[in-house]
Amino acid sequence: MRKVLAMSGVILLAVGLPGLSRAAPSPIEAKTLTLFLAACAKNQDACNGEISSQVLMESDGDMKDQVCLTDDMHDAPIMISRAMMRWLKSARQFAGKPPVQAIEAGAKILYPCNP
């Protein structure tokens, strides 16, 4: 009987339980900037990566005429994240907006092509 219980426990661990194997949602998926900042307070590393990735995408994508980064900024994404995080915390007008929208607005202000 003990062998059967032990084996069933091993099988459950190997297969996983439904609903337990889901990864936590990414902070950038938060519905509002306020929720994003709250998630960032708990996982700053994830947010740093998401912020810098979003700004780098914008500078290389559709917004490349509006968001310009120097080579130094491309080489030090943590500097982008820190500056953007300071801006996001002060951007009260974006509190109820999606984080991506707030980051786009911040990127245009912090990294304009024609200063």
N, C-alpha and C positions, 0 to 999 in steps of 0.2 A: 504494500500500500504506500509506503514512504517513497519507494522508487517511482511510482506512478505520479504522485504529487510533485516530486522533485522534477520529473521529466516534463510535466505539464507547465511548471514554472519556467523551465528553460525554454520551452516552445513559445510561451507568451512573451518572454524577453526577446527571443530571436525574431518573432513575427512583429511584435509591437502591439500596442493596444490602439484601437481607432481613436483619433482625436488627441492622442498624446504625442504623436510624432510630428505634429505641425510646428514649424519654426515660428517664433514670435514675429509679428509683423515688423517690417522695417520702419524706423521713425519717419522717413520721408513719406510714408503712406498715411500718416496722420491726416485727419480731416481738416485740421486748422493749425495755423502757426503756433498757437498757444499749446495745443497738444503735442506738437512736434518739439517745442522747447522743453516741455515737461519730460518727454521721452529722452531728450538729449541730456538732461540732468542725470538720468540713470545710466546712459550709455554714450558718453562723449566720443569715444573712439568711432563708433558706428556713424554718428552724426558728422564728425569731421570728414570721414570718407565720402558720405553722401553729399555734403555741401560742396566739397571741392570737385567731386565728379560732376555735379550739376552745373557748376560755374564753368568748368572746363568744356563740358558739352555745349554750353551756350556760346562760348567764345569760338568754338570750332564749327558750330552748326548754323541754325537759322538766324541767330543773333550776332553773327561774327562782325557785322557792321556797327553793332551797338555795344558789344562787350569785347574789350581788347585786353589781353594779358601779355606781360613781358615774358621773355624766356626764363627770367629768374622766378617768376610766379609759377610757371609750368613746372619748374624744378622743385618748388617748395609749396606743395598744395596745402600744407598745414597753415601757412601764412594766410592763404585765401580763406580757409575755414575759420580761423580766429577772427579775422576782420569781419567776415560775413556774420558770424555769431554775435559779435558786438552790435552790428547794424540791426540784425533781426530782433534782438532783445529790446532795442529802442524803437522799432517800427510798429508802434501801437495801431496805426491805420491798417495793418495787415493781420492783426490778431485773429480775426475770424476767417481769413482766406487760407487756401491750401498752401502748404510750405513751398511747393515748387513755384507758385506764383510770387510769393514773397522773395524767394531767392533770385528769381529773374529780375524783379524790380531792383533789388539790392545790387545785383551784378551790374546793371546799367548805371547805377549811381556811383558805386565804388570803383568800377573799371571801365569808364567811358572811353570810346575810341578817340574822341576829340575833346580833351580836357579844356 
